[in-house]
Amino acid sequence: MVTILFAAFLASASFEPIGIWFLAIFGFALFFRKLKIVQRPVLHSFVFGFILNAIVLYWSGKFVGAIPWLLLALLQAFFYLPVGWIYRRFKNIWLAALILLAMEELRTRFPFGGFGWTRVAFSQVESPALPIVALGGVVALSAFTILASILLARVNLKNLALLVAILLVAIALPSNPEGSGSVKILAIQGNTPEVGLGFNSRAKAVFDLHSQATREFADFTRETYDAIIWPENAVDIDPNFYPDVARKITALTRDLQTPLIAGVVTKSRQGPQNASILYSENGTAESIYLKRGLTPFGEFIPLRKLAEFVNPLAKNVVDFIPGQKRIVHRIAGNNIGPVICYEIINDSLVRDMARSSQALIVQNNNATFANTAQSEQQLAITRIRAVEHSRYILSVSTIGISAFIDNNGRVLSETAQKDKSFLAGELMLSDRTTLVNRILR
């Protein structure tokens, strides 16, 4: 069992904040090698999955305690049980690896809409094989990594030669071509009065911080921009019900003569909605995208009675209402697709938005998990999405990390966590459709 624990530790270190990509290959190689010789492969698979997920997702328990964190890791570990069972039944490591990949795809969709945060591919942002995602998506990068692991697990001269060969092929893959044209963006990381579960208890204060920071940084840069971008939850009170907030938004856009794309919590008859709203230079709402991929146990509570029994904090969560339509924002005549925070791990939602836009903005609120690895892991996932869809991305957060990312996953500029800060620059545009987007329509 010690070997399995060590394998899980190695694999977990390939994820941020450590982020040593090849440790995933070594970790899974050790897992597969051990699977072939243990008497109880089902148990060992379960333990491997639990330890791996518990380490990577440790940040999830910072403000809600150990029980929800451990239950989340436990849920993810259940998807490793079929891997051990298949190997016990058929004694075929290739079939076990195929089941591992199938289970990875299943847990991105089930239960409660899925949770694919710890997919193998999301540890590979620095891998030379990263361009594979533009050909076959996230599943292809996971499959490549697992293939390399099996070759290493079955170590012999032939497999080592094959491993070197596939790594050389991966290195030789072409990068996404550079985009043409751009929009000039000022992104505001306005910070929050507090962090943790109570970050929005002073919602108007969050709005005021972003409004003041925008004026301060716009005056500091003395530039003109095609748009100003605020993160998710920057406006946590519906301007339709707070006239003073609406007036301040109008005054800001008119004074700066610049459109604003803001993360806004709006109210509907059914319940609150998480929105990305484009305000024109005159302060009018030009386009409204409502978040479609809601965060389970964050924006809605599945199995509410059980969840409230496990953690009474669940009683404080009001269920949000998901949006139903893809809406893109028009900036300087170009389509800019909004992706709101948790949606970045949803393959189909990001693909749908990328197909209809020339660049993406990812609006995040990381205050709930401030000063943890969550923001770094989310940035890694966002970088992988940039390559997968050949889209330049601006990721903007209330509290960090915010970043400009090119369509090959390189971070062009970024902010630190917990700083009031800004990013100003050109968000390049691209109309290219990657192979995976031509295949998966």
C-alpha positions as CSV (number, residue, x, y, z in Angstrom):
1,M,0.0,0.0,0.0
2,V,3.0,2.3,0.6
3,T,3.8,2.1,-3.1
4,I,0.3,3.1,-4.1
5,L,0.4,6.1,-1.7
6,F,3.7,7.2,-3.2
7,A,2.3,6.8,-6.7
8,A,-0.6,9.1,-5.8
9,F,1.8,11.6,-4.3
10,L,3.8,11.7,-7.5
11,A,0.8,12.1,-9.7
12,S,-0.7,14.9,-7.5
13,A,2.6,16.8,-7.8
14,S,2.0,17.2,-11.5
15,F,-0.9,19.5,-10.8
16,E,-0.4,23.1,-9.7
17,P,0.9,24.6,-7.5
18,I,3.9,22.2,-7.9
19,G,3.1,21.5,-11.6
20,I,5.9,19.1,-12.6
21,W,4.1,17.6,-15.6
22,F,6.2,14.4,-16.0
23,L,5.4,13.3,-12.4
24,A,2.0,12.3,-13.7
25,I,3.7,9.8,-16.0
26,F,5.8,8.4,-13.2
27,G,2.9,8.3,-10.8
28,F,0.5,6.5,-13.1
29,A,3.3,4.2,-14.3
30,L,3.9,3.2,-10.7
31,F,0.2,2.7,-10.2
32,F,-0.2,0.5,-13.2
33,R,2.9,-1.5,-12.3
34,K,1.6,-2.1,-8.8
35,L,-1.8,-3.0,-10.1
36,K,-0.3,-6.0,-11.8
37,I,1.1,-7.6,-8.7
38,V,-1.2,-6.7,-5.8
39,Q,-3.8,-9.2,-4.5
40,R,-6.5,-6.5,-4.2
41,P,-6.4,-4.3,-7.2
42,V,-9.8,-2.8,-6.6
43,L,-8.9,-1.5,-3.1
44,H,-5.5,-0.2,-4.4
45,S,-7.2,1.6,-7.2
46,F,-9.6,3.2,-4.8
47,V,-6.9,4.3,-2.4
48,F,-4.8,5.8,-5.3
49,G,-7.8,7.8,-6.6
50,F,-8.7,9.0,-3.1
51,I,-5.2,10.2,-2.1
52,L,-4.6,11.8,-5.5
53,N,-7.9,13.8,-5.4
54,A,-7.6,14.6,-1.7
55,I,-4.2,16.2,-2.3
56,V,-5.1,18.1,-5.4
57,L,-8.4,19.3,-4.0
58,Y,-7.1,20.2,-0.6
59,W,-8.1,23.8,-1.2
60,S,-11.8,22.9,-1.3
61,G,-11.9,22.5,2.4
62,K,-10.2,25.7,3.5
63,F,-13.4,27.6,4.5
64,V,-16.0,24.8,4.7
65,G,-14.0,22.3,6.7
66,A,-12.6,18.8,6.2
67,I,-15.8,16.8,5.7
68,P,-16.9,18.3,2.4
69,W,-13.3,18.1,1.1
70,L,-13.0,14.5,2.0
71,L,-16.4,13.6,0.7
72,L,-15.5,15.3,-2.7
73,A,-12.3,13.2,-2.8
74,L,-14.2,10.1,-1.9
75,L,-16.7,10.7,-4.7
76,Q,-13.9,11.1,-7.2
77,A,-12.2,7.9,-5.8
78,F,-15.3,5.8,-6.6
79,F,-14.6,6.3,-10.3
80,Y,-11.3,4.5,-9.9
81,L,-13.0,1.3,-8.6
82,P,-13.9,0.0,-12.1
83,V,-10.2,0.3,-13.1
84,G,-9.1,-2.2,-10.4
85,W,-12.1,-4.4,-11.1
86,I,-11.4,-4.7,-14.8
87,Y,-7.8,-5.5,-14.2
88,R,-8.8,-8.2,-11.6
89,R,-11.3,-9.7,-14.1
90,F,-9.2,-9.6,-17.3
91,K,-5.6,-9.1,-16.2
92,N,-5.1,-6.6,-19.1
93,I,-3.4,-3.3,-18.2
94,W,-4.4,-1.7,-21.5
95,L,-8.0,-2.4,-20.9
96,A,-7.7,-1.0,-17.3
97,A,-6.2,2.2,-18.8
98,L,-9.0,2.5,-21.2
99,I,-11.5,2.2,-18.4
100,L,-9.6,4.8,-16.4
101,L,-10.0,7.2,-19.4
102,A,-13.7,6.3,-19.7
103,M,-14.3,6.9,-16.0
104,E,-12.5,10.3,-16.4
105,E,-15.0,11.3,-19.1
106,L,-17.9,10.0,-17.1
107,R,-17.1,12.0,-14.0
108,T,-16.9,15.2,-16.1
109,R,-20.6,14.7,-16.7
110,F,-22.0,12.8,-13.7
111,P,-23.2,13.3,-11.0
112,F,-24.7,16.8,-10.6
113,G,-23.3,17.9,-14.0
114,G,-19.9,16.4,-13.4
115,F,-16.6,17.5,-11.8
116,G,-13.6,17.1,-14.0
117,W,-11.2,19.3,-12.1
118,T,-8.6,16.5,-11.6
119,R,-8.5,15.1,-15.2
120,V,-5.1,13.9,-16.0
121,A,-4.8,16.4,-18.9
122,F,-5.2,19.3,-16.5
123,S,-1.8,18.5,-15.0
124,Q,-0.1,18.7,-18.4
125,V,-0.1,22.4,-19.2
126,E,3.8,22.5,-19.4
127,S,4.0,19.1,-21.2
128,P,5.6,19.2,-24.7
129,A,2.5,17.2,-25.7
130,L,0.1,20.1,-25.0
131,P,-0.6,20.8,-28.7
132,I,-2.4,17.4,-28.8
133,V,-5.5,19.1,-27.3
134,A,-6.0,21.1,-30.5
135,L,-6.2,17.8,-32.3
136,G,-8.2,15.6,-30.0
137,G,-9.3,17.7,-27.0
138,V,-8.6,17.1,-23.3
139,V,-9.3,13.4,-23.6
140,A,-6.5,13.0,-26.1
141,L,-4.0,14.7,-23.8
142,S,-5.1,12.5,-20.9
143,A,-4.8,9.4,-23.2
144,F,-1.3,10.4,-24.3
145,T,-0.1,10.8,-20.7
146,I,-1.6,7.4,-19.7
147,L,0.0,5.8,-22.8
148,A,3.4,7.1,-21.7
149,S,2.7,5.8,-18.2
150,I,2.0,2.3,-19.4
151,L,5.1,2.2,-21.6
152,L,7.1,3.2,-18.6
153,A,5.4,0.7,-16.4
154,R,6.2,-2.1,-18.8
155,V,9.8,-1.0,-19.0
156,N,12.0,-2.7,-21.6
157,L,14.2,-1.5,-24.4
158,K,11.4,-1.7,-27.0
159,N,8.9,0.3,-24.8
160,L,11.5,2.9,-23.9
161,A,12.3,3.4,-27.6
162,L,8.6,3.8,-28.3
163,L,8.2,6.2,-25.4
164,V,11.0,8.4,-26.7
165,A,9.5,8.2,-30.2
166,I,6.0,9.4,-29.1
167,L,7.5,12.2,-27.1
168,L,9.5,13.4,-30.1
169,V,6.3,13.3,-32.2
170,A,4.5,15.4,-29.6
171,I,7.3,17.9,-29.5
172,A,7.2,18.1,-33.3
173,L,3.5,19.0,-33.4
174,P,2.9,22.5,-34.8
175,S,1.7,25.4,-32.6
176,N,-1.5,27.2,-33.3
177,P,-0.9,30.1,-35.8
178,E,-0.8,33.6,-34.5
179,G,-4.0,35.6,-34.6
180,S,-4.7,38.7,-36.5
181,G,-6.4,41.9,-35.3
182,S,-7.0,42.7,-31.6
183,V,-9.1,44.5,-29.1
184,K,-7.6,46.7,-26.5
185,I,-8.6,45.7,-23.0
186,L,-8.4,47.1,-19.5
187,A,-9.0,44.3,-17.0
188,I,-9.7,45.2,-13.3
189,Q,-8.8,43.0,-10.4
190,G,-10.5,45.1,-7.7
191,N,-10.1,42.8,-4.7
192,T,-12.7,42.2,-2.0
193,P,-13.2,43.5,1.5
194,E,-12.8,39.9,2.8
195,V,-12.3,36.4,1.6
196,G,-13.9,33.0,2.2
197,L,-17.6,32.2,2.3
198,G,-18.4,35.8,3.4
199,F,-16.7,37.5,0.5
200,N,-20.1,38.9,-0.8
201,S,-21.6,39.9,2.6
202,R,-20.6,43.4,1.6
203,A,-21.6,43.2,-2.0
204,K,-21.8,46.9,-2.6
205,A,-18.3,47.3,-1.2
206,V,-17.0,44.9,-3.8
207,F,-18.7,47.0,-6.5
208,D,-17.3,50.2,-5.1
209,L,-13.8,48.6,-5.0
210,H,-14.0,47.7,-8.7
211,S,-15.5,51.1,-9.7
212,Q,-12.8,53.0,-7.8
213,A,-10.0,50.8,-9.1
214,T,-11.2,51.3,-12.7
215,R,-11.1,55.1,-12.4
216,E,-7.7,54.9,-10.7
217,F,-6.1,52.6,-13.3
218,A,-7.7,54.3,-16.3
219,D,-6.3,57.6,-15.1
220,F,-2.9,56.0,-14.4
221,T,-2.6,54.4,-17.9
222,R,-4.1,57.4,-19.7
223,E,-5.0,55.1,-22.6
224,T,-8.2,54.5,-24.6
225,Y,-9.7,51.0,-24.6
226,D,-12.2,49.0,-26.6
227,A,-13.6,47.6,-23.4
228,I,-13.1,47.3,-19.6
229,I,-13.5,43.9,-18.1
230,W,-14.7,43.2,-14.5
231,P,-14.6,39.7,-13.0
232,E,-17.4,37.5,-11.8
233,N,-19.4,38.9,-8.8
234,A,-17.9,42.3,-9.2
235,V,-21.5,43.6,-9.1
236,D,-23.1,41.3,-6.6
237,I,-26.3,43.3,-6.4
238,D,-28.7,43.7,-9.3
239,P,-28.5,47.3,-10.7
240,N,-32.1,46.9,-11.7
241,F,-33.1,47.0,-8.0
242,Y,-30.3,49.4,-6.9
243,P,-30.6,52.7,-8.8
244,D,-27.5,54.1,-7.2
245,V,-25.4,51.2,-8.6
246,A,-27.0,51.7,-12.1
247,R,-26.2,55.4,-12.0
248,K,-22.5,54.7,-11.0
249,I,-22.2,52.2,-13.9
250,T,-23.6,54.7,-16.3
251,A,-21.4,57.5,-15.0
252,L,-18.3,55.3,-15.3
253,T,-18.9,54.2,-18.8
254,R,-19.8,57.7,-19.9
255,D,-16.9,59.4,-18.2
256,L,-14.4,56.9,-19.7
257,Q,-16.4,56.5,-23.0
258,T,-15.7,52.8,-22.8
259,P,-18.0,49.8,-22.7
260,L,-17.9,47.6,-19.6
261,I,-18.3,43.8,-19.4
262,A,-19.1,43.1,-15.8
263,G,-19.9,40.0,-13.7
264,V,-23.3,40.7,-12.2
265,V,-25.7,38.8,-10.0
266,T,-29.2,39.5,-11.3
267,K,-32.6,38.6,-9.9
268,S,-35.4,36.8,-11.7
269,R,-38.7,35.5,-10.5
270,Q,-37.3,32.0,-10.2
271,G,-34.1,33.0,-8.3
272,P,-30.7,34.7,-8.8
273,Q,-28.7,34.3,-11.9
274,N,-25.0,34.7,-12.6
275,A,-24.5,37.0,-15.5
276,S,-21.9,38.6,-17.7
277,I,-23.3,41.9,-18.9
278,L,-22.0,44.2,-21.6
279,Y,-22.8,47.9,-20.8
280,S,-22.4,50.4,-23.6
281,E,-20.6,53.7,-23.3
282,N,-24.0,55.1,-22.3
283,G,-24.5,52.5,-19.5
284,T,-27.2,50.5,-21.2
285,A,-27.1,46.7,-21.1
286,E,-26.3,45.7,-24.7
287,S,-26.0,41.9,-24.2
288,I,-26.5,39.6,-21.2
289,Y,-25.0,36.1,-20.9
290,L,-26.4,33.9,-18.1
291,K,-24.1,31.3,-16.7
292,R,-25.2,27.8,-17.9
293,G,-22.8,25.6,-16.0
294,L,-23.6,26.2,-12.4
295,T,-21.3,25.1,-9.6
296,P,-22.8,22.2,-7.6
297,F,-22.8,22.9,-3.8
298,G,-21.7,26.5,-4.6
299,E,-24.5,27.9,-6.8
300,F,-27.0,25.2,-6.2
301,I,-27.3,22.4,-3.6
302,P,-28.1,18.9,-4.9
303,L,-29.5,16.5,-2.3
304,R,-30.2,19.6,-0.1
305,K,-31.4,17.8,3.0
306,L,-28.4,15.5,3.1
307,A,-26.0,18.4,2.2
308,E,-27.4,20.5,5.1
309,F,-27.0,17.6,7.5
310,V,-23.4,17.1,6.5
311,N,-22.6,20.8,6.6
312,P,-25.1,23.4,7.9
313,L,-23.4,26.1,5.8
314,A,-25.3,24.6,2.8
315,K,-28.4,26.3,4.3
316,N,-26.9,29.7,3.3
317,V,-26.7,28.8,-0.4
318,V,-29.7,30.0,-2.5
319,D,-30.0,28.0,-5.7
320,F,-29.2,29.9,-8.8
321,I,-31.1,29.6,-12.0
322,P,-29.0,28.4,-15.0
323,G,-29.0,30.3,-18.3
324,Q,-30.1,28.4,-21.5
325,K,-28.5,30.3,-24.4
326,R,-25.1,31.1,-25.7
327,I,-24.7,34.9,-25.9
328,V,-21.5,36.6,-27.1
329,H,-20.5,40.2,-26.6
330,R,-19.7,42.5,-29.5
331,I,-16.6,44.6,-28.8
332,A,-15.3,46.9,-31.6
333,G,-17.2,44.8,-34.1
334,N,-15.7,41.5,-32.8
335,N,-17.4,38.6,-31.0
336,I,-15.9,38.0,-27.6
337,G,-17.2,34.9,-25.8
338,P,-17.7,35.0,-22.0
339,V,-17.0,32.0,-19.9
340,I,-17.9,32.3,-16.2
341,C,-15.6,30.6,-13.7
342,Y,-16.6,27.0,-13.2
343,E,-17.7,26.7,-16.8
344,I,-14.1,26.4,-17.8
345,I,-14.0,22.7,-16.9
346,N,-17.0,22.0,-19.1
347,D,-15.8,20.8,-22.5
348,S,-19.1,21.4,-24.4
349,L,-19.7,24.9,-23.0
350,V,-16.2,26.2,-23.7
351,R,-16.3,24.6,-27.2
352,D,-19.7,26.2,-27.9
353,M,-18.5,29.6,-26.9
354,A,-15.2,29.3,-28.7
355,R,-16.9,28.4,-32.0
356,S,-18.9,31.6,-31.9
357,S,-16.2,34.0,-30.9
358,Q,-12.8,35.3,-31.9
359,A,-11.5,35.5,-28.3
360,L,-12.6,34.5,-24.8
361,I,-12.9,36.2,-21.5
362,V,-13.0,34.1,-18.4
363,Q,-14.6,35.9,-15.5
364,N,-13.7,34.4,-12.1
365,N,-14.4,35.0,-8.5
366,N,-11.6,33.2,-6.5
367,A,-12.4,34.9,-3.2
368,T,-14.1,31.8,-1.9
369,F,-10.8,30.0,-2.1
370,A,-8.3,32.9,-1.7
371,N,-4.7,32.0,-1.0
372,T,-5.1,28.4,-2.1
373,A,-4.0,26.4,-5.1
374,Q,-7.5,26.7,-6.7
375,S,-6.6,29.9,-8.7
376,E,-3.4,28.3,-10.0
377,Q,-5.1,25.1,-11.0
378,Q,-7.9,27.1,-12.7
379,L,-5.3,29.2,-14.6
380,A,-3.7,25.9,-15.9
381,I,-7.1,24.7,-17.1
382,T,-7.7,28.0,-18.8
383,R,-4.3,27.8,-20.6
384,I,-5.1,24.3,-21.9
385,R,-8.5,25.6,-23.2
386,A,-6.7,28.4,-25.1
387,V,-4.6,25.7,-27.0
388,E,-7.6,23.4,-27.5
389,H,-9.6,26.1,-29.3
390,S,-6.8,28.3,-30.6
391,R,-8.3,31.3,-28.8
392,Y,-6.5,34.1,-26.9
393,I,-8.0,34.4,-23.4
394,L,-8.3,37.1,-20.8
395,S,-8.9,35.5,-17.4
396,V,-9.9,38.1,-14.8
397,S,-10.5,37.5,-11.1
398,T,-11.8,39.5,-8.2
399,I,-8.7,38.6,-6.2
400,G,-6.3,36.8,-8.5
401,I,-4.7,35.4,-10.6
402,S,-5.7,37.4,-13.6
403,A,-3.9,36.8,-16.9
404,F,-3.6,37.4,-20.6
405,I,-3.0,34.0,-22.3
406,D,-2.1,33.4,-26.0
407,N,-3.6,30.7,-28.1
408,N,-0.7,28.4,-27.4
409,G,-1.2,28.6,-23.7
410,R,1.5,31.0,-22.8
411,V,0.9,33.5,-20.1
412,L,1.7,36.9,-21.5
413,S,1.1,38.9,-18.3
414,E,-0.5,38.1,-15.0
415,T,-1.3,39.6,-11.6
416,A,-0.5,38.2,-8.1
417,Q,-3.2,37.0,-5.7
418,K,-4.8,39.2,-3.1
419,D,-3.7,42.4,-4.9
420,K,-5.7,45.3,-6.2
421,S,-4.3,45.3,-9.7
422,F,-5.0,45.6,-13.4
423,L,-4.0,44.3,-16.8
424,A,-3.9,46.4,-19.9
425,G,-3.1,45.0,-23.3
426,E,-4.2,43.7,-26.7
427,L,-6.4,40.6,-26.7
428,M,-5.6,39.1,-30.1
429,L,-8.3,37.6,-32.3
430,S,-8.5,34.3,-34.1
431,D,-11.0,32.8,-36.5
432,R,-9.1,29.4,-36.7
433,T,-11.1,26.3,-36.0
434,T,-9.0,23.5,-34.5
435,L,-9.3,19.9,-35.6
436,V,-11.1,18.8,-32.4
437,N,-13.7,21.6,-33.0
438,R,-14.2,20.4,-36.6
439,I,-14.7,16.8,-35.4
440,L,-16.9,17.5,-32.4
441,R,-19.8,19.5,-33.7
